[in-house]
Every structure is written in C-alpha cells, then in structure tokens.
Amino acid sequence: MGRIFSAGCARLSPVLSSFLFLALFTLALPAAADRYREGQGMLSWPQEEMVQAMELYVPRRLAELDVPGAAIAVVRDGQLVYEGTFGLADTWNGAPVTKKTLFEAASLGKSVSAYGILILAREGFLPLDAPLQKALPRPWPMEGGDVSALTARQLLTHTSGLGNNTAAPDSELAFAPGRKFSYSGIGYMYLQHAVEEIAAADFQTVMRDLVFAPFGMEESYFALPPASLGALARGYVPVLQPVLIILLPFLALSLIFIGAGWALYRFALDRPKYYWTDALPPAGLAFVTAVALVWPYIGTGRMPFILIVTIAYLAALAVLYFIVSFLAGVLGFYGPRDGTLSRGDEGSGRLVSAVSFLIAIGLSVALLSQHIPVPRMPAGELNAANSLRSTAGDLGRFVAGFIQARRLGTEWRERMVSETVPVRDGMEWGLGIGMREAEGRKTYWQWGANPGFASLMVIDPARRGGVVILTNSSDGDKLAQEVAGQVLGLQPGWELPAAAVPF
C-alpha cells in the first residue's frame, strides 16, 4: 500500500510540488508576501520567513533551470544575516554545496580589486587621474597599443579603450581613452600589474592585506592554494555552448569553401556532377580554418575541451544519421537500388537522405541541452579580472564591509559610487562597480561569468543591505537575477547591454 501511495505521489510530483509551494508561500508567509508586493522584498521579512521562502524557492528553481548548485548570502543593516547553500558542488561524486564551498566568482573580483585599489589611491600610493605608467617602476609589458596616457580612473570605469579578451590579451586601444564605456577585463590586468609594481608584492598578498583580512574573508583567493582545490565547486555548461563556438564559423566557412569547390568542378574542370565525397576536403579545410580563427579568442587552456566536445557531438550526429538512414532503408523509403528503376528514384533517395539528416539533428537537440563539467581554472592562475574564488559568505562579508566603508572610509566609498560614467538609461559605472536606478531606487552591482559559473552581487545602499548569489552553471544567471529581485523587491535587470561587452 505504501509503495502504491509513493508511486502515485511520484507521478503527481510536478503538480503537487508547484501547488505545495504556492500554498505554503501564500498561507504560511502572508505578511511577507504583502511586503514583497509593496516592493520591499525578502530583505524586509523576518529572518525565519526569509529562510523558509529560500528553502522552498531555490531548490525548485535549481531543478527547473538544470543548475547543479548555488550559494546565497544576504546582508541586512550592514551585517551578514543569511548564508544558504543548495544542490550539488559536483554531480559526479554527489558532493553538496556547503558554506565552505568555493565558486569561481569571476568578475565579482573586479569590485573587490577596485575597493583595494581605491585604498591605495586614498593613501597616495596610486594616482587616480595622472597617467598610471609614470608611477610605475616598470611599464606594463603587454604588447599592442600605447597605454602611456591611461589613468586608473579610466581603467576602473571601463573607459580605457582596452579590450575584454583576457584569454588572449593585448594593449590595443579600440577608441580614444575616456570617450565611452566598454567593459574591459584587460584593463584590470593592467591595474593588477600597477598594484604589484607599486606595492612590490603579488596581487593576492596586497588584496589580503587591504580587503580580505580586514573584512574577515578567510576563504577568498585570487590564486587558489593547492590545499583548497578540493573545496572548489565543479562548473557545468550545456553542450550547446562549446559546440556553437566552433560550429557557427565552421558552417559559414563550409558554405564558402564547398561553394567554391562546386564552382571549381563545374566551370574550371567542366565536371557537371558534384558528389558528396567532393565536399569532404573543403569541409575539412573549413573545420581547420574555424579552429584557427577561434583559437586566439578562446586561449590554449580551454580550446582542447571545446574541440573534444565539438568532435564528440559531430560523431554522435553522424551515428544518429546512419541509424536513421538504416531504418529508412529497412522500411523501404529509399526504393530499389539496382536496375533501371533506381535511376528514377535518385531524387527520392536524396530527399530521404536529407530528411534523415534533419531527423538526426532533431534527435541531437537532446544532447545539446545536457550539462557537462568544464575544466577548472588552474589553481595558481592569478588575474584581477576573473580569477577570484570565494564563498557566498565571504562575498557577503565584502558587501557588509562595503556598506560600512571599512578601511576605505565613507568619503572614498562615496567617490567609488558617485564618480560615474554613463552606460545606458538608468545605468552608470563608477570606480569599479555598476549603478542601476530602477523603480525609484538605486542599487550597486557587479555580475560574474566564467565558463561553468554565473554570479551576481547587488547592494541596496538606502537599506544598507545586499545579496550575493553564486552558481556552478553557465545557466545560473537567470536564477541569480531572480533571487536578487526577490530579496530586494525589484525587477531583475542587473546586466549590461551586449554592445557594451566586447569579446
């Protein structure tokens, strides 16, 4: 009887879970729901109600979005009041996300770095508006353009003209410094070099002295010690993501090369018939060319992974095609193959082959949506732009310290958020952090995205609160936006327009 009841519940679980969530959220948390409708969000709820809502909402959304795990920190009145952990840090071994789980926080490290850099500026060690290169014992050894006139302000506000491809960086300037906002990871690489030159110490040591230690961030690293590698969550991406990196340029180049091959056979060699085997050499050349074009933008570290996934997908697609073609032949769709009648069926055979290929592509869509683990960033890699590895609790402590203006002081903290450049309507960028004005309220924010990880940090200065969301999936950005909106009582929208983020 128990088994029958359990089986029945299992079959109804999607309906029951949705109903249960709505019922509990509506009946058990009526006052909280009213406050959310007034635009206050969970930040204004009693602690117990916020915890209950998180425990109901987050696991359900993790399952719906196919995100393995998440960690969330909430700051209220300048103090860390909540650390929630959900799901799995590693789906292979079933390790759960805990308060000690490290995530690749990616660009959240930019705001942390900027805070430390402004401490150096306040204390007179680093110029904010004079050419940075003049203050350095050694110039930045990056090849490309002339960076001698760049200032720390331009680098912090993403108006330097430097690019964003930290996998293959150079110092070429896309526009005159100070002219406009264009998100730049390479700018933070220059800032890292400047800090290390001025302090005569590695960037991690400087940030530990200026930010990590004063804020109580004991589990935060720009370069991860080998002993902490086991605490790092594994990141996941849908198969579609690495496949498209190669497949899109491959398909475009294939059309060009195969078309050129057909023209060569048809007009130069005067051969009217173009067999499918004739297309193989130009297709192979297109693949090699696509890899060569993409490689500089992806970098050597991740390119082997992308190649393996792409080749595996293409092999699976070929297997599916041959299976579908074989079944079509067994069912007689190709018609007779020998004698006079076969000539009349050639067009039909080509049509069946084309349909078989389309069916194979349709079947492969299920493969493209599967999430697979990505190679981890090397433990010792140190990059102010994207190598921060931290816990939600530690980044919550950073938010609390930011609100309190710890070590930096109120005057310079206010400069960080008031000396801004325009990004678009309702959005500006300060000295290392974004500003968004919506629904009559201002928030400070920074998002992070490394392959396999997505994160978001949002601060509500008027209520001295904030939220940090870390996930181990490239699809975790939607969850991060939703949670931030629920906590702060605002519509999500802490993201930059695509045009402002060059590759």
C-alpha angles and dihedrals in degrees: 000000000000091000092051091050092048092048091050091050090048091055091050095040098111092052094040094047093051092046092046092051093050093044095049093042091050101039104031096041106035097138091047092050090052091052091050091053087054089058099255100112128195090313088080096045125102110266096249093052092049091051092049092050092049092050090052100040107038101052090048092052092045089058094045094048094040092236112152100211148350141189123204133192126189126197121200126183091353095306133103104246105163139037115178127182125194139177129349133331089197124018092195097064098020094240109166126226109259135178087266095052113120121217130191096255090187112181094012081083089067092068091044090050092046091054091054092044091053089053088057090047093050091051091051099248097112126037116231100196107018119086104284095215092066090062095053127092088214127024122242105276095217116129122228128053136017111276096169093111098046118118131206089244091058091048094048094047094045093241097116097101092236117134133247104233101110090169090068105015128186135164098242112138116224092197141359110295114263095019099110147341117275118159110246129189090174088061089064090050087059090048089051090054090048093051093048092049095047096043095037088224137094117275095248092056092049093049091047091054096043103035119000098053098041091047095046092244098155097160101050125108138171087191112032118226111232089239090063096049091095091061093058117107117233114245124227135202132182112256088242092068101063092033093058092052089068102022099059097055089038092057093046092049091044091059090051097044097041090046089051090049092051091050090050093052094041102045109016099037095029092226108145098194121070113196124205090244088062088064094058099080095049090044090052090048089050091053093050091047092049091052091048092051095047098042098079091053096046100040131225094275098067102024096087090054092050092048093049093049093046094048091046090052093048090049090051090048090052091050091050091049093052091047092051091044091050091051090048089053092048090051091051099245093133093056125209117343102197136062132012096319092062091066091061091051099052093099090048090051092052090050092051090049091051092048090047090053092050090050090051090052090050091051091048091060088081088059093050092057094053116107119231131184119259125216112269122248108260108271095234096046109122119193124152089209100060118346100092111129115188148139126259089244093055093049088047086056088052090053090049091048091047091053090049090046088230114193093347097066130226096273095056094038087056090049088054091060102030103047095075144156124217120259101170138316108317094007133090136163124230133189095311105335138069127245123209126185115197135148089008094301133105123219133180117220152165129189128204132207126176121159104286096011137080127180143169136196120192127178126197104203096186091059095032089235141115149163137231123199122188123184134177097222134077085227091058094093092086092053091047092053092047095049092047089051092049093048096047099033094238135120110261117255109126095138138102125243112260091243090062094057112066117196 
